[in-house]
Amino acid sequence: MRTRALAGLALLFVWFLVSGLTIGALLWFALLCLRFIGVILDSGGPYWVVFYAMPASLGVAVLITGNTVRSVLPLAPVREGSLPFDRTQAPALWHMVDELVERIGARPPSEIRLFVDANAAIVERTALLGLLGGTRTLYIGAPLVITLNARAVSKSR
């Protein structure tokens, strides 16, 4: 478990390092083009560098910066129109989820919410870029709950 955490931390570090180096290189290229714009155009050099490559490098730098910043922000809001079920309201459902979680060796959800789609999903809101665990929410669609019985869920892997 500790090696997985260290590998995750290393990948997180590499992601931000590569993003930062790429953004720096693209901005350096754009500034270099601005610095020598007169020399390039006066000497009859490749004008496409100034008019196409420099704006393209700035655009790519902005996109990479946006994706890097977005990777830090939390992504999954609570689904609108979902209803929470605690252990007293749906003990059979919680028991079924607890058995399934125990069998696959995962961490149990801290909340189960019912929504209208025929789907299921688990969302985890973490802290410190995912390095610290957070709350897990299991979303189960009402059509899925209606059609699946306990035997069908217990046979699913």
Secondary structure by P-SEA (a helix, b strand, c coil): caaaaaaaaaaaaaaaaaaaaaaaaaaaaaaaaaaaaaaaaaacccccccccaaaaaaaaaaaaaaaaaaaacccccccccbbbbcccccaaaaaaaaaaaaaabbbbbcbbbbbcccccccccccccccccccbbbbbbbaaaaaaccaaaaaacc
